[in-house]
Amino acid sequence: MRKLLTAALLIALTTASCKHSKPEGIMDPNTMAHFLYEVHLIDSYYQVQTNYHYEEQAPEIKATYDKLFSKYGISKADYERSMNYYAHHNDQFHNIYAQVNDSLTALQQRTQALSGTSTTLEDEERHSIF
């Protein structure tokens, strides 16, 4: 009876630990946060540049995202798979976006500190993206 309980406990622990492991090809949380930070910078940049008329610069926007995917060594499908994974793991997704928010807040503070110089937010964004 004791051996049966020990075996059942081992199986339960093994099964539970498997549920918490990330599938292969999912970006780690820190990398995902850095990637999303850059996605938000790109989106903001093109919102300002195009006044929300993205179709006018679609090839340039696509090329910018292609560079970002290349920089991180992932494909659009890898990104979408990671987003889907984290969307189903709310605690991790919340932590990722807390890190993104912290990074965007820090950028805003740096930009405000530079407001007396010739450096603009767009210059800061371009520098951060590439």
N, C-alpha and C positions, 0 to 999 in steps of 0.2 A: 504494500500500500504506500509506503514511504517513497519507494522508487517511482511509483506512478505519479505521485504528487510532485516530486522533483522534476520529472520529465515534463509534466504539464506546465510547471512554472517556467522551465527553460524555453519551452515552445512559446508561451505567452510573452516572455521577455524578448525573445527573438522577433516575434511578430510585431510587437509594439515598437521595437527599435527600427524595424524596416519601414514602418509607416512614417517616420520622421526624417528619413534620408531623402535628399533631393535626387530626382532622376538625373541621369547623365545629360549634359548639354544645357543645364540651367545655370544662368549666371549667378555667381555668389552674391550675397546681399550688398557687399561693399562696392563691387564692380557695377552692379545694377544701379545703385544710387548715383555713382559717378556718371554712368551712361544717361540716366534720366535727367540729371542736372544739365548735361549738354543738350539733350533733346529739348528741354524747356528754353535754353538759351537760343537754340536754332529757331524754335517756334516764335519766340519773342522778337528775334531779329527780323524774321520775314513778315511778321504782323506789322511791324513798324515800316519796313521797306515797301511792302505792297499794299498797305492800308486794307488788309484782309482780302485782297484780290490775288490769291495764290496762283491762279491759273496763268497769270502773266509771267510768272517766273518759275513755273513748274519744273523745267529742265534743270535750272540752277538749284532749286530746292532738293530735287532728287539726287543731284550730284553731291550736295552737301551731306545728305543722309548716307549716301554710299560711302563717302569719306569717313563718316562716323562709324559705320559698321566695320569698315576696313581697319580703322584705328583700334577697335576692340576685338577684332578677329572673329566677328560673328556675322551671321546672315540675318535678314529680316525675319525669317522663320525662327531662328534661334531667339531673337528678341521677343517675338510674339509668344513663343513657347514659355519663355521666362515670365513674361507678363501674365500669362494664363496661370502658371504655377503660383506666382505670388498673389494673384487675385483670389486664389483659393486658400491662401495661408495668410489670413488677415493680420496676425501679430507681426509677422515678418514684413509684410507690405507696409504696415504702419511705421515700423522702424526705418525702412528704406526711405519712405517719404519724409520722415522726420529729418533724416540726414540730408535729403535734397533741399528741404525747406531751410535748414541751417546754412547750407552752402549758398542758396539764393539770397538769404538774409545777409550773409557776410559780403556777398558781391554788392548788394545794395548799399551797405555801409561803406565799402571801399569807394564806390561810385560817388556817394555823397561827400566823402572826404576829398575826392579829387575834383569836386565841382568847381573849385576856384582855378583849375588848370585847364589846359587845352584838351585833355583827355576826355573823351565822351564815353557814354555807356556802350555805344556801338563798338568803339575801339576796344573796350574792356571785354565785350562779348566775343569779338573776333579773336582776340588773344586767347580767351579761354577755350573756344571751340577747337582751334587748331593748335 
